[in-house]
């Protein structure tokens, strides 16, 4: 079982490390290669994925933990530091996403 952290944001990676999360693999984006050759049942995926990719992760039997924030409007689109993420109540929330149709 592998713990993946999917983020292109340096502050998010710093935040995760500061929280003591054990990350086996870091990728800046979830690609078709990760989905077909890398991620397997029992893996843990951490990040802020588009819903259609979160559904694929769950379909493969991996656990999905969203990096959730309470982000004020003036910080949207900004690159945040680990400290700013903490100030925005950064947290991991487990989700199971399934495509209906």
Secondary structure, 3 states (H helix, E strand, C coil): CCEEEECCCHHHHHHHHHCCCCCCEEECCCCHHHHHHHCCCCCEEEECCCHHHHHHHHHCCCEEEEEECCCCHHHCCCCCCHHHHHHCCCEEEEECCCCCC
